Amino acid sequence: MTVATTRKPTADAKKAETERGDPMAALQSAGLDSLSWFGAPMLENMSTMGSEMLQFFADRIKEDMKTQHEILHCKTPREMLEVQTKFFQKAID
C-alpha cells in the first residue's frame, strides 16, 4: 500500500515562485489584491489633483520670491508693511 504525500510549499518557495512568475500574483500574495477596484479614472483624477497641487506650490513660491524682492527694495518700514499686507491679502484671496 502506497501513501501519497503532499508537501506544502514553504514561505520561501512561495516567494520565489511569485518573484519569477506573474507580477500581479506577487502583488496579490503581498495583500494588495484589494486595490483591484482602483481603476483608470481614479488614477487620472489623482494625477490631475497632484498636478494642480504642484502648480499651486509653484505659484506660491513665485509670489514668495517676488515679495522678498520687494521687501529688499523697501526704503521705509511703512513700505515694508504695505508689501507684507498685499502679500497676505493675496494669499488669503
PyMOL Python script that loads the backbone (N, CA, C, O; Angstrom):
from pymol import cmd

cmd.read_pdbstr("""\
ATOM      1  N   MET A   1       0.840  -1.163   0.000  1.00  0.00           N
ATOM      2  CA  MET A   1       0.000   0.000   0.000  1.00  0.00           C
ATOM      3  C   MET A   1       0.895   1.240   0.000  1.00  0.00           C
ATOM      4  O   MET A   1       1.765   1.405   0.856  1.00  0.00           O
ATOM      5  N   THR A   2       0.657   2.096  -0.977  1.00  0.00           N
ATOM      6  CA  THR A   2       1.451   3.298  -1.108  1.00  0.00           C
ATOM      7  C   THR A   2       0.647   4.500  -0.625  1.00  0.00           C
ATOM      8  O   THR A   2      -0.524   4.658  -0.970  1.00  0.00           O
ATOM      9  N   VAL A   3       1.279   5.327   0.161  1.00  0.00           N
ATOM     10  CA  VAL A   3       0.610   6.530   0.676  1.00  0.00           C
ATOM     11  C   VAL A   3       1.169   7.730  -0.078  1.00  0.00           C
ATOM     12  O   VAL A   3       2.379   7.953  -0.125  1.00  0.00           O
ATOM     13  N   ALA A   4       0.265   8.485  -0.659  1.00  0.00           N
ATOM     14  CA  ALA A   4       0.692   9.686  -1.375  1.00  0.00           C
ATOM     15  C   ALA A   4       0.901  10.812  -0.373  1.00  0.00           C
ATOM     16  O   ALA A   4       0.040  11.091   0.461  1.00  0.00           O
ATOM     17  N   THR A   5       2.011  11.423  -0.468  1.00  0.00           N
ATOM     18  CA  THR A   5       2.284  12.542   0.437  1.00  0.00           C
ATOM     19  C   THR A   5       2.278  13.836  -0.360  1.00  0.00           C
ATOM     20  O   THR A   5       2.768  13.904  -1.487  1.00  0.00           O
ATOM     21  N   THR A   6       1.725  14.826   0.242  1.00  0.00           N
ATOM     22  CA  THR A   6       1.739  16.153  -0.386  1.00  0.00           C
ATOM     23  C   THR A   6       2.509  17.081   0.522  1.00  0.00           C
ATOM     24  O   THR A   6       2.287  17.134   1.732  1.00  0.00           O
ATOM     25  N   ARG A   7       3.390  17.786  -0.071  1.00  0.00           N
ATOM     26  CA  ARG A   7       4.174  18.743   0.702  1.00  0.00           C
ATOM     27  C   ARG A   7       3.624  20.131   0.472  1.00  0.00           C
ATOM     28  O   ARG A   7       3.334  20.527  -0.657  1.00  0.00           O
ATOM     29  N   LYS A   8       3.486  20.855   1.549  1.00  0.00           N
ATOM     30  CA  LYS A   8       3.077  22.246   1.416  1.00  0.00           C
ATOM     31  C   LYS A   8       4.323  23.070   1.104  1.00  0.00           C
ATOM     32  O   LYS A   8       5.380  22.875   1.704  1.00  0.00           O
ATOM     33  N   PRO A   9       4.182  23.990   0.158  1.00  0.00           N
ATOM     34  CA  PRO A   9       5.355  24.814  -0.144  1.00  0.00           C
ATOM     35  C   PRO A   9       5.678  25.719   1.043  1.00  0.00           C
ATOM     36  O   PRO A   9       4.780  26.226   1.716  1.00  0.00           O
ATOM     37  N   THR A  10       6.931  25.907   1.280  1.00  0.00           N
ATOM     38  CA  THR A  10       7.354  26.806   2.356  1.00  0.00           C
ATOM     39  C   THR A  10       7.147  28.249   1.916  1.00  0.00           C
ATOM     40  O   THR A  10       6.897  28.524   0.742  1.00  0.00           O
ATOM     41  N   ALA A  11       7.254  29.156   2.864  1.00  0.00           N
ATOM     42  CA  ALA A  11       7.087  30.581   2.550  1.00  0.00           C
ATOM     43  C   ALA A  11       8.141  31.033   1.550  1.00  0.00           C
ATOM     44  O   ALA A  11       7.854  31.830   0.657  1.00  0.00           O
ATOM     45  N   ASP A  12       9.365  30.522   1.700  1.00  0.00           N
ATOM     46  CA  ASP A  12      10.424  30.882   0.756  1.00  0.00           C
ATOM     47  C   ASP A  12      10.126  30.375  -0.645  1.00  0.00           C
ATOM     48  O   ASP A  12      10.389  31.065  -1.630  1.00  0.00           O
ATOM     49  N   ALA A  13       9.576  29.171  -0.734  1.00  0.00           N
ATOM     50  CA  ALA A  13       9.239  28.610  -2.042  1.00  0.00           C
ATOM     51  C   ALA A  13       8.127  29.415  -2.695  1.00  0.00           C
ATOM     52  O   ALA A  13       8.165  29.658  -3.901  1.00  0.00           O
ATOM     53  N   LYS A  14       7.133  29.832  -1.910  1.00  0.00           N
ATOM     54  CA  LYS A  14       6.048  30.665  -2.454  1.00  0.00           C
ATOM     55  C   LYS A  14       6.586  32.002  -2.935  1.00  0.00           C
ATOM     56  O   LYS A  14       6.207  32.492  -3.999  1.00  0.00           O
ATOM     57  N   LYS A  15       7.477  32.587  -2.136  1.00  0.00           N
ATOM     58  CA  LYS A  15       8.051  33.877  -2.504  1.00  0.00           C
ATOM     59  C   LYS A  15       8.842  33.765  -3.810  1.00  0.00           C
ATOM     60  O   LYS A  15       8.717  34.612  -4.694  1.00  0.00           O
ATOM     61  N   ALA A  16       9.639  32.735  -3.918  1.00  0.00           N
ATOM     62  CA  ALA A  16      10.434  32.527  -5.131  1.00  0.00           C
ATOM     63  C   ALA A  16       9.528  32.326  -6.336  1.00  0.00           C
ATOM     64  O   ALA A  16       9.816  32.814  -7.428  1.00  0.00           O
ATOM     65  N   GLU A  17       8.436  31.607  -6.131  1.00  0.00           N
ATOM     66  CA  GLU A  17       7.505  31.343  -7.225  1.00  0.00           C
ATOM     67  C   GLU A  17       6.853  32.638  -7.705  1.00  0.00           C
ATOM     68  O   GLU A  17       6.724  32.861  -8.909  1.00  0.00           O
ATOM     69  N   THR A  18       6.445  33.486  -6.771  1.00  0.00           N
ATOM     70  CA  THR A  18       5.781  34.736  -7.168  1.00  0.00           C
ATOM     71  C   THR A  18       6.773  35.727  -7.753  1.00  0.00           C
ATOM     72  O   THR A  18       6.406  36.536  -8.606  1.00  0.00           O
ATOM     73  N   GLU A  19       8.026  35.679  -7.310  1.00  0.00           N
ATOM     74  CA  GLU A  19       9.021  36.611  -7.845  1.00  0.00           C
ATOM     75  C   GLU A  19       9.319  36.334  -9.310  1.00  0.00           C
ATOM     76  O   GLU A  19       9.527  37.270 -10.083  1.00  0.00           O
ATOM     77  N   ARG A  20       9.342  35.084  -9.702  1.00  0.00           N
ATOM     78  CA  ARG A  20       9.672  34.788 -11.094  1.00  0.00           C
ATOM     79  C   ARG A  20       8.428  34.604 -11.956  1.00  0.00           C
ATOM     80  O   ARG A  20       8.529  34.422 -13.169  1.00  0.00           O
ATOM     81  N   GLY A  21       7.271  34.650 -11.337  1.00  0.00           N
ATOM     82  CA  GLY A  21       6.031  34.442 -12.071  1.00  0.00           C
ATOM     83  C   GLY A  21       5.328  35.750 -12.397  1.00  0.00           C
ATOM     84  O   GLY A  21       5.966  36.761 -12.693  1.00  0.00           O
ATOM     85  N   ASP A  22       4.038  35.713 -12.339  1.00  0.00           N
ATOM     86  CA  ASP A  22       3.178  36.832 -12.671  1.00  0.00           C
ATOM     87  C   ASP A  22       3.333  37.958 -11.654  1.00  0.00           C
ATOM     88  O   ASP A  22       3.220  37.705 -10.454  1.00  0.00           O
ATOM     89  N   PRO A  23       3.587  39.190 -12.088  1.00  0.00           N
ATOM     90  CA  PRO A  23       3.721  40.303 -11.140  1.00  0.00           C
ATOM     91  C   PRO A  23       2.432  40.559 -10.352  1.00  0.00           C
ATOM     92  O   PRO A  23       2.487  40.944  -9.184  1.00  0.00           O
ATOM     93  N   MET A  24       1.277  40.346 -10.984  1.00  0.00           N
ATOM     94  CA  MET A  24       0.016  40.546 -10.271  1.00  0.00           C
ATOM     95  C   MET A  24      -0.141  39.506  -9.166  1.00  0.00           C
ATOM     96  O   MET A  24      -0.682  39.807  -8.102  1.00  0.00           O
ATOM     97  N   ALA A  25       0.324  38.298  -9.412  1.00  0.00           N
ATOM     98  CA  ALA A  25       0.263  37.266  -8.380  1.00  0.00           C
ATOM     99  C   ALA A  25       1.132  37.672  -7.197  1.00  0.00           C
ATOM    100  O   ALA A  25       0.782  37.425  -6.043  1.00  0.00           O
ATOM    101  N   ALA A  26       2.263  38.297  -7.494  1.00  0.00           N
ATOM    102  CA  ALA A  26       3.144  38.760  -6.417  1.00  0.00           C
ATOM    103  C   ALA A  26       2.450  39.838  -5.590  1.00  0.00           C
ATOM    104  O   ALA A  26       2.537  39.836  -4.362  1.00  0.00           O
ATOM    105  N   LEU A  27       1.761  40.758  -6.263  1.00  0.00           N
ATOM    106  CA  LEU A  27       1.042  41.808  -5.528  1.00  0.00           C
ATOM    107  C   LEU A  27      -0.086  41.221  -4.697  1.00  0.00           C
ATOM    108  O   LEU A  27      -0.296  41.620  -3.551  1.00  0.00           O
ATOM    109  N   GLN A  28      -0.804  40.280  -5.274  1.00  0.00           N
ATOM    110  CA  GLN A  28      -1.909  39.665  -4.542  1.00  0.00           C
ATOM    111  C   GLN A  28      -1.402  38.904  -3.334  1.00  0.00           C
ATOM    112  O   GLN A  28      -2.023  38.937  -2.272  1.00  0.00           O
ATOM    113  N   SER A  29      -0.282  38.220  -3.484  1.00  0.00           N
ATOM    114  CA  SER A  29       0.248  37.480  -2.339  1.00  0.00           C
ATOM    115  C   SER A  29       0.764  38.425  -1.268  1.00  0.00           C
ATOM    116  O   SER A  29       0.863  38.051  -0.100  1.00  0.00           O
ATOM    117  N   ALA A  30       1.099  39.669  -1.670  1.00  0.00           N
ATOM    118  CA  ALA A  30       1.545  40.672  -0.700  1.00  0.00           C
ATOM    119  C   ALA A  30       0.364  41.341  -0.016  1.00  0.00           C
ATOM    120  O   ALA A  30       0.553  42.186   0.859  1.00  0.00           O
ATOM    121  N   GLY A  31      -0.853  40.974  -0.405  1.00  0.00           N
ATOM    122  CA  GLY A  31      -2.035  41.531   0.250  1.00  0.00           C
ATOM    123  C   GLY A  31      -2.581  42.768  -0.424  1.00  0.00           C
ATOM    124  O   GLY A  31      -3.368  43.501   0.174  1.00  0.00           O
ATOM    125  N   LEU A  32      -2.181  43.012  -1.655  1.00  0.00           N
ATOM    126  CA  LEU A  32      -2.623  44.206  -2.358  1.00  0.00           C
ATOM    127  C   LEU A  32      -3.758  43.940  -3.333  1.00  0.00           C
ATOM    128  O   LEU A  32      -4.079  44.801  -4.152  1.00  0.00           O
ATOM    129  N   ASP A  33      -4.360  42.789  -3.262  1.00  0.00           N
ATOM    130  CA  ASP A  33      -5.434  42.468  -4.193  1.00  0.00           C
ATOM    131  C   ASP A  33      -6.673  43.321  -3.943  1.00  0.00           C
ATOM    132  O   ASP A  33      -7.548  43.396  -4.805  1.00  0.00           O
ATOM    133  N   SER A  34      -6.764  43.966  -2.781  1.00  0.00           N
ATOM    134  CA  SER A  34      -7.923  44.820  -2.504  1.00  0.00           C
ATOM    135  C   SER A  34      -7.901  46.090  -3.345  1.00  0.00           C
ATOM    136  O   SER A  34      -8.884  46.830  -3.361  1.00  0.00           O
ATOM    137  N   LEU A  35      -6.804  46.356  -4.039  1.00  0.00           N
ATOM    138  CA  LEU A  35      -6.713  47.541  -4.883  1.00  0.00           C
ATOM    139  C   LEU A  35      -7.225  47.297  -6.302  1.00  0.00           C
ATOM    140  O   LEU A  35      -7.069  48.155  -7.170  1.00  0.00           O
ATOM    141  N   SER A  36      -7.823  46.155  -6.539  1.00  0.00           N
ATOM    142  CA  SER A  36      -8.272  45.841  -7.892  1.00  0.00           C
ATOM    143  C   SER A  36      -9.385  46.772  -8.360  1.00  0.00           C
ATOM    144  O   SER A  36      -9.575  46.930  -9.566  1.00  0.00           O
ATOM    145  N   TRP A  37     -10.120  47.387  -7.449  1.00  0.00           N
ATOM    146  CA  TRP A  37     -11.185  48.334  -7.817  1.00  0.00           C
ATOM    147  C   TRP A  37     -10.608  49.667  -8.265  1.00  0.00           C
ATOM    148  O   TRP A  37     -11.323  50.505  -8.814  1.00  0.00           O
ATOM    149  N   PHE A  38      -9.334  49.859  -8.035  1.00  0.00           N
ATOM    150  CA  PHE A  38      -8.655  51.111  -8.342  1.00  0.00           C
ATOM    151  C   PHE A  38      -8.491  51.206  -9.851  1.00  0.00           C
ATOM    152  O   PHE A  38      -7.543  50.641 -10.397  1.00  0.00           O
ATOM    153  N   GLY A  39      -9.366  51.887 -10.522  1.00  0.00           N
ATOM    154  CA  GLY A  39      -9.359  51.908 -11.973  1.00  0.00           C
ATOM    155  C   GLY A  39      -8.657  53.110 -12.567  1.00  0.00           C
ATOM    156  O   GLY A  39      -8.119  53.957 -11.855  1.00  0.00           O
ATOM    157  N   ALA A  40      -8.674  53.162 -13.883  1.00  0.00           N
ATOM    158  CA  ALA A  40      -8.021  54.236 -14.627  1.00  0.00           C
ATOM    159  C   ALA A  40      -8.600  55.612 -14.297  1.00  0.00           C
ATOM    160  O   ALA A  40      -7.830  56.560 -14.144  1.00  0.00           O
ATOM    161  N   PRO A  41      -9.935  55.766 -14.180  1.00  0.00           N
ATOM    162  CA  PRO A  41     -10.458  57.099 -13.841  1.00  0.00           C
ATOM    163  C   PRO A  41      -9.930  57.607 -12.495  1.00  0.00           C
ATOM    164  O   PRO A  41      -9.647  58.796 -12.346  1.00  0.00           O
ATOM    165  N   MET A  42      -9.802  56.719 -11.535  1.00  0.00           N
ATOM    166  CA  MET A  42      -9.293  57.133 -10.230  1.00  0.00           C
ATOM    167  C   MET A  42      -7.842  57.585 -10.337  1.00  0.00           C
ATOM    168  O   MET A  42      -7.457  58.589  -9.739  1.00  0.00           O
ATOM    169  N   LEU A  43      -7.045  56.852 -11.090  1.00  0.00           N
ATOM    170  CA  LEU A  43      -5.647  57.226 -11.273  1.00  0.00           C
ATOM    171  C   LEU A  43      -5.524  58.545 -12.026  1.00  0.00           C
ATOM    172  O   LEU A  43      -4.655  59.358 -11.711  1.00  0.00           O
ATOM    173  N   GLU A  44      -6.377  58.766 -13.009  1.00  0.00           N
ATOM    174  CA  GLU A  44      -6.359  60.029 -13.745  1.00  0.00           C
ATOM    175  C   GLU A  44      -6.709  61.192 -12.828  1.00  0.00           C
ATOM    176  O   GLU A  44      -6.072  62.244 -12.883  1.00  0.00           O
ATOM    177  N   ASN A  45      -7.725  61.003 -11.982  1.00  0.00           N
ATOM    178  CA  ASN A  45      -8.109  62.062 -11.052  1.00  0.00           C
ATOM    179  C   ASN A  45      -7.006  62.357 -10.046  1.00  0.00           C
ATOM    180  O   ASN A  45      -6.772  63.514  -9.698  1.00  0.00           O
ATOM    181  N   MET A  46      -6.338  61.328  -9.584  1.00  0.00           N
ATOM    182  CA  MET A  46      -5.230  61.543  -8.657  1.00  0.00           C
ATOM    183  C   MET A  46      -4.093  62.287  -9.340  1.00  0.00           C
ATOM    184  O   MET A  46      -3.457  63.149  -8.733  1.00  0.00           O
ATOM    185  N   SER A  47      -3.840  61.963 -10.582  1.00  0.00           N
ATOM    186  CA  SER A  47      -2.797  62.646 -11.342  1.00  0.00           C
ATOM    187  C   SER A  47      -3.144  64.120 -11.535  1.00  0.00           C
ATOM    188  O   SER A  47      -2.286  64.991 -11.392  1.00  0.00           O
ATOM    189  N   THR A  48      -4.404  64.392 -11.860  1.00  0.00           N
ATOM    190  CA  THR A  48      -4.852  65.776 -12.038  1.00  0.00           C
ATOM    191  C   THR A  48      -4.710  66.556 -10.737  1.00  0.00           C
ATOM    192  O   THR A  48      -4.237  67.692 -10.732  1.00  0.00           O
ATOM    193  N   MET A  49      -5.122  65.940  -9.643  1.00  0.00           N
ATOM    194  CA  MET A  49      -5.025  66.606  -8.347  1.00  0.00           C
ATOM    195  C   MET A  49      -3.561  66.885  -7.993  1.00  0.00           C
ATOM    196  O   MET A  49      -3.239  67.961  -7.487  1.00  0.00           O
ATOM    197  N   GLY A  50      -2.689  65.936  -8.252  1.00  0.00           N
ATOM    198  CA  GLY A  50      -1.268  66.133  -7.993  1.00  0.00           C
ATOM    199  C   GLY A  50      -0.696  67.268  -8.827  1.00  0.00           C
ATOM    200  O   GLY A  50       0.108  68.060  -8.336  1.00  0.00           O
ATOM    201  N   SER A  51      -1.108  67.348 -10.084  1.00  0.00           N
ATOM    202  CA  SER A  51      -0.639  68.425 -10.964  1.00  0.00           C
ATOM    203  C   SER A  51      -1.111  69.782 -10.464  1.00  0.00           C
ATOM    204  O   SER A  51      -0.352  70.751 -10.473  1.00  0.00           O
ATOM    205  N   GLU A  52      -2.361  69.849 -10.030  1.00  0.00           N
ATOM    206  CA  GLU A  52      -2.898  71.108  -9.508  1.00  0.00           C
ATOM    207  C   GLU A  52      -2.170  71.528  -8.239  1.00  0.00           C
ATOM    208  O   GLU A  52      -1.896  72.712  -8.043  1.00  0.00           O
ATOM    209  N   MET A  53      -1.857  70.569  -7.377  1.00  0.00           N
ATOM    210  CA  MET A  53      -1.132  70.901  -6.152  1.00  0.00           C
ATOM    211  C   MET A  53       0.263  71.428  -6.471  1.00  0.00           C
ATOM    212  O   MET A  53       0.710  72.412  -5.881  1.00  0.00           O
ATOM    213  N   LEU A  54       0.948  70.774  -7.403  1.00  0.00           N
ATOM    214  CA  LEU A  54       2.282  71.229  -7.783  1.00  0.00           C
ATOM    215  C   LEU A  54       2.241  72.618  -8.400  1.00  0.00           C
ATOM    216  O   LEU A  54       3.126  73.437  -8.153  1.00  0.00           O
ATOM    217  N   GLN A  55       1.209  72.887  -9.210  1.00  0.00           N
ATOM    218  CA  GLN A  55       1.078  74.215  -9.803  1.00  0.00           C
ATOM    219  C   GLN A  55       0.832  75.266  -8.721  1.00  0.00           C
ATOM    220  O   GLN A  55       1.393  76.360  -8.776  1.00  0.00           O
ATOM    221  N   PHE A  56      -0.008  74.933  -7.740  1.00  0.00           N
ATOM    222  CA  PHE A  56      -0.269  75.843  -6.629  1.00  0.00           C
ATOM    223  C   PHE A  56       1.022  76.153  -5.871  1.00  0.00           C
ATOM    224  O   PHE A  56       1.311  77.312  -5.572  1.00  0.00           O
ATOM    225  N   PHE A  57       1.799  75.103  -5.562  1.00  0.00           N
ATOM    226  CA  PHE A  57       3.053  75.313  -4.841  1.00  0.00           C
ATOM    227  C   PHE A  57       4.022  76.181  -5.651  1.00  0.00           C
ATOM    228  O   PHE A  57       4.682  77.060  -5.098  1.00  0.00           O
ATOM    229  N   ALA A  58       4.104  75.933  -6.948  1.00  0.00           N
ATOM    230  CA  ALA A  58       4.994  76.725  -7.800  1.00  0.00           C
ATOM    231  C   ALA A  58       4.564  78.189  -7.815  1.00  0.00           C
ATOM    232  O   ALA A  58       5.402  79.088  -7.747  1.00  0.00           O
ATOM    233  N   ASP A  59       3.255  78.424  -7.905  1.00  0.00           N
ATOM    234  CA  ASP A  59       2.755  79.809  -7.885  1.00  0.00           C
ATOM    235  C   ASP A  59       3.055  80.484  -6.561  1.00  0.00           C
ATOM    236  O   ASP A  59       3.425  81.657  -6.529  1.00  0.00           O
ATOM    237  N   ARG A  60       2.897  79.749  -5.462  1.00  0.00           N
ATOM    238  CA  ARG A  60       3.175  80.335  -4.139  1.00  0.00           C
ATOM    239  C   ARG A  60       4.653  80.675  -4.006  1.00  0.00           C
ATOM    240  O   ARG A  60       4.997  81.720  -3.453  1.00  0.00           O
ATOM    241  N   ILE A  61       5.528  79.814  -4.503  1.00  0.00           N
ATOM    242  CA  ILE A  61       6.966  80.091  -4.422  1.00  0.00           C
ATOM    243  C   ILE A  61       7.317  81.320  -5.243  1.00  0.00           C
ATOM    244  O   ILE A  61       8.134  82.136  -4.818  1.00  0.00           O
ATOM    245  N   LYS A  62       6.702  81.463  -6.426  1.00  0.00           N
ATOM    246  CA  LYS A  62       6.939  82.659  -7.246  1.00  0.00           C
ATOM    247  C   LYS A  62       6.525  83.909  -6.499  1.00  0.00           C
ATOM    248  O   LYS A  62       7.243  84.909  -6.504  1.00  0.00           O
ATOM    249  N   GLU A  63       5.351  83.857  -5.845  1.00  0.00           N
ATOM    250  CA  GLU A  63       4.884  85.010  -5.076  1.00  0.00           C
ATOM    251  C   GLU A  63       5.811  85.299  -3.900  1.00  0.00           C
ATOM    252  O   GLU A  63       6.084  86.460  -3.595  1.00  0.00           O
ATOM    253  N   ASP A  64       6.292  84.255  -3.245  1.00  0.00           N
ATOM    254  CA  ASP A  64       7.223  84.441  -2.130  1.00  0.00           C
ATOM    255  C   ASP A  64       8.494  85.149  -2.591  1.00  0.00           C
ATOM    256  O   ASP A  64       8.977  86.072  -1.934  1.00  0.00           O
ATOM    257  N   MET A  65       9.026  84.707  -3.721  1.00  0.00           N
ATOM    258  CA  MET A  65      10.248  85.317  -4.254  1.00  0.00           C
ATOM    259  C   MET A  65      10.007  86.780  -4.650  1.00  0.00           C
ATOM    260  O   MET A  65      10.836  87.651  -4.388  1.00  0.00           O
ATOM    261  N   LYS A  66       8.881  87.024  -5.272  1.00  0.00           N
ATOM    262  CA  LYS A  66       8.530  88.388  -5.673  1.00  0.00           C
ATOM    263  C   LYS A  66       8.416  89.286  -4.441  1.00  0.00           C
ATOM    264  O   LYS A  66       8.906  90.415  -4.441  1.00  0.00           O
ATOM    265  N   THR A  67       7.774  88.783  -3.404  1.00  0.00           N
ATOM    266  CA  THR A  67       7.602  89.564  -2.180  1.00  0.00           C
ATOM    267  C   THR A  67       8.946  89.812  -1.503  1.00  0.00           C
ATOM    268  O   THR A  67       9.201  90.918  -1.025  1.00  0.00           O
ATOM    269  N   GLN A  68       9.801  88.805  -1.456  1.00  0.00           N
ATOM    270  CA  GLN A  68      11.134  89.001  -0.869  1.00  0.00           C
ATOM    271  C   GLN A  68      11.902  90.082  -1.622  1.00  0.00           C
ATOM    272  O   GLN A  68      12.579  90.911  -1.013  1.00  0.00           O
ATOM    273  N   HIS A  69      11.796  90.069  -2.926  1.00  0.00           N
ATOM    274  CA  HIS A  69      12.461  91.085  -3.743  1.00  0.00           C
ATOM    275  C   HIS A  69      11.922  92.478  -3.402  1.00  0.00           C
ATOM    276  O   HIS A  69      12.696  93.421  -3.239  1.00  0.00           O
ATOM    277  N   GLU A  70      10.610  92.605  -3.295  1.00  0.00           N
ATOM    278  CA  GLU A  70      10.004  93.891  -2.963  1.00  0.00           C
ATOM    279  C   GLU A  70      10.417  94.354  -1.564  1.00  0.00           C
ATOM    280  O   GLU A  70      10.677  95.538  -1.350  1.00  0.00           O
ATOM    281  N   ILE A  71      10.477  93.415  -0.614  1.00  0.00           N
ATOM    282  CA  ILE A  71      10.877  93.773   0.759  1.00  0.00           C
ATOM    283  C   ILE A  71      12.320  94.272   0.780  1.00  0.00           C
ATOM    284  O   ILE A  71      12.633  95.234   1.481  1.00  0.00           O
ATOM    285  N   LEU A  72      13.195  93.627   0.021  1.00  0.00           N
ATOM    286  CA  LEU A  72      14.597  94.043  -0.010  1.00  0.00           C
ATOM    287  C   LEU A  72      14.776  95.448  -0.588  1.00  0.00           C
ATOM    288  O   LEU A  72      15.764  96.122  -0.298  1.00  0.00           O
ATOM    289  N   HIS A  73      13.832  95.878  -1.394  1.00  0.00           N
ATOM    290  CA  HIS A  73      13.935  97.199  -2.000  1.00  0.00           C
ATOM    291  C   HIS A  73      13.127  98.267  -1.265  1.00  0.00           C
ATOM    292  O   HIS A  73      13.054  99.411  -1.713  1.00  0.00           O
ATOM    293  N   CYS A  74      12.528  97.900  -0.153  1.00  0.00           N
ATOM    294  CA  CYS A  74      11.783  98.895   0.634  1.00  0.00           C
ATOM    295  C   CYS A  74      12.758  99.851   1.312  1.00  0.00           C
ATOM    296  O   CYS A  74      13.835  99.456   1.759  1.00  0.00           O
ATOM    297  N   LYS A  75      12.353 101.121   1.377  1.00  0.00           N
ATOM    298  CA  LYS A  75      13.204 102.136   1.998  1.00  0.00           C
ATOM    299  C   LYS A  75      12.693 102.535   3.378  1.00  0.00           C
ATOM    300  O   LYS A  75      13.447 103.082   4.183  1.00  0.00           O
ATOM    301  N   THR A  76      11.425 102.269   3.657  1.00  0.00           N
ATOM    302  CA  THR A  76      10.855 102.627   4.960  1.00  0.00           C
ATOM    303  C   THR A  76      10.078 101.435   5.520  1.00  0.00           C
ATOM    304  O   THR A  76       9.647 100.552   4.778  1.00  0.00           O
ATOM    305  N   PRO A  77       9.908 101.429   6.843  1.00  0.00           N
ATOM    306  CA  PRO A  77       9.081 100.370   7.436  1.00  0.00           C
ATOM    307  C   PRO A  77       7.639 100.395   6.909  1.00  0.00           C
ATOM    308  O   PRO A  77       6.987  99.355   6.817  1.00  0.00           O
ATOM    309  N   ARG A  78       7.161 101.569   6.573  1.00  0.00           N
ATOM    310  CA  ARG A  78       5.798 101.701   6.038  1.00  0.00           C
ATOM    311  C   ARG A  78       5.672 100.952   4.707  1.00  0.00           C
ATOM    312  O   ARG A  78       4.694 100.239   4.485  1.00  0.00           O
ATOM    313  N   GLU A  79       6.650 101.112   3.837  1.00  0.00           N
ATOM    314  CA  GLU A  79       6.641 100.401   2.548  1.00  0.00           C
ATOM    315  C   GLU A  79       6.641  98.884   2.780  1.00  0.00           C
ATOM    316  O   GLU A  79       5.914  98.144   2.117  1.00  0.00           O
ATOM    317  N   MET A  80       7.469  98.436   3.730  1.00  0.00           N
ATOM    318  CA  MET A  80       7.549  97.011   4.016  1.00  0.00           C
ATOM    319  C   MET A  80       6.211  96.489   4.536  1.00  0.00           C
ATOM    320  O   MET A  80       5.786  95.394   4.168  1.00  0.00           O
ATOM    321  N   LEU A  81       5.555  97.261   5.381  1.00  0.00           N
ATOM    322  CA  LEU A  81       4.245  96.865   5.900  1.00  0.00           C
ATOM    323  C   LEU A  81       3.232  96.743   4.761  1.00  0.00           C
ATOM    324  O   LEU A  81       2.421  95.817   4.751  1.00  0.00           O
ATOM    325  N   GLU A  82       3.273  97.667   3.805  1.00  0.00           N
ATOM    326  CA  GLU A  82       2.358  97.618   2.660  1.00  0.00           C
ATOM    327  C   GLU A  82       2.614  96.381   1.799  1.00  0.00           C
ATOM    328  O   GLU A  82       1.674  95.729   1.345  1.00  0.00           O
ATOM    329  N   VAL A  83       3.877  96.065   1.579  1.00  0.00           N
ATOM    330  CA  VAL A  83       4.230  94.886   0.781  1.00  0.00           C
ATOM    331  C   VAL A  83       3.733  93.615   1.485  1.00  0.00           C
ATOM    332  O   VAL A  83       3.137  92.745   0.850  1.00  0.00           O
ATOM    333  N   GLN A  84       3.976  93.512   2.779  1.00  0.00           N
ATOM    334  CA  GLN A  84       3.543  92.339   3.531  1.00  0.00           C
ATOM    335  C   GLN A  84       2.020  92.228   3.561  1.00  0.00           C
ATOM    336  O   GLN A  84       1.469  91.135   3.433  1.00  0.00           O
ATOM    337  N   THR A  85       1.348  93.362   3.730  1.00  0.00           N
ATOM    338  CA  THR A  85      -0.117  93.359   3.755  1.00  0.00           C
ATOM    339  C   THR A  85      -0.664  92.881   2.416  1.00  0.00           C
ATOM    340  O   THR A  85      -1.589  92.070   2.369  1.00  0.00           O
ATOM    341  N   LYS A  86      -0.089  93.385   1.329  1.00  0.00           N
ATOM    342  CA  LYS A  86      -0.512  92.969  -0.017  1.00  0.00           C
ATOM    343  C   LYS A  86      -0.279  91.465  -0.215  1.00  0.00           C
ATOM    344  O   LYS A  86      -1.118  90.771  -0.790  1.00  0.00           O
ATOM    345  N   PHE A  87       0.862  90.974   0.264  1.00  0.00           N
ATOM    346  CA  PHE A  87       1.192  89.554   0.139  1.00  0.00           C
ATOM    347  C   PHE A  87       0.172  88.686   0.885  1.00  0.00           C
ATOM    348  O   PHE A  87      -0.350  87.718   0.333  1.00  0.00           O
ATOM    349  N   PHE A  88      -0.101  89.038   2.129  1.00  0.00           N
ATOM    350  CA  PHE A  88      -1.037  88.229   2.918  1.00  0.00           C
ATOM    351  C   PHE A  88      -2.463  88.302   2.370  1.00  0.00           C
ATOM    352  O   PHE A  88      -3.193  87.312   2.393  1.00  0.00           O
ATOM    353  N   GLN A  89      -2.853  89.479   1.877  1.00  0.00           N
ATOM    354  CA  GLN A  89      -4.200  89.595   1.312  1.00  0.00           C
ATOM    355  C   GLN A  89      -4.336  88.724   0.075  1.00  0.00           C
ATOM    356  O   GLN A  89      -5.363  88.074  -0.120  1.00  0.00           O
ATOM    357  N   LYS A  90      -3.300  88.709  -0.765  1.00  0.00           N
ATOM    358  CA  LYS A  90      -3.349  87.864  -1.964  1.00  0.00           C
ATOM    359  C   LYS A  90      -3.359  86.386  -1.589  1.00  0.00           C
ATOM    360  O   LYS A  90      -4.037  85.589  -2.237  1.00  0.00           O
ATOM    361  N   ALA A  91      -2.609  86.012  -0.541  1.00  0.00           N
ATOM    362  CA  ALA A  91      -2.587  84.620  -0.094  1.00  0.00           C
ATOM    363  C   ALA A  91      -3.961  84.199   0.429  1.00  0.00           C
ATOM    364  O   ALA A  91      -4.392  83.071   0.187  1.00  0.00           O
ATOM    365  N   ILE A  92      -4.640  85.073   1.126  1.00  0.00           N
ATOM    366  CA  ILE A  92      -5.956  84.768   1.652  1.00  0.00           C
ATOM    367  C   ILE A  92      -6.986  84.660   0.526  1.00  0.00           C
ATOM    368  O   ILE A  92      -7.849  83.782   0.537  1.00  0.00           O
ATOM    369  N   ASP A  93      -6.881  85.558  -0.431  1.00  0.00           N
ATOM    370  CA  ASP A  93      -7.808  85.543  -1.580  1.00  0.00           C
ATOM    371  C   ASP A  93      -7.619  84.281  -2.386  1.00  0.00           C
ATOM    372  O   ASP A  93      -8.302  84.081  -3.390  1.00  0.00           O
TER     373      ASP A  93
END
""", "prot")
cmd.dss("prot")
cmd.show_as("cartoon", "prot")
cmd.util.cbc("prot")
cmd.orient("prot")
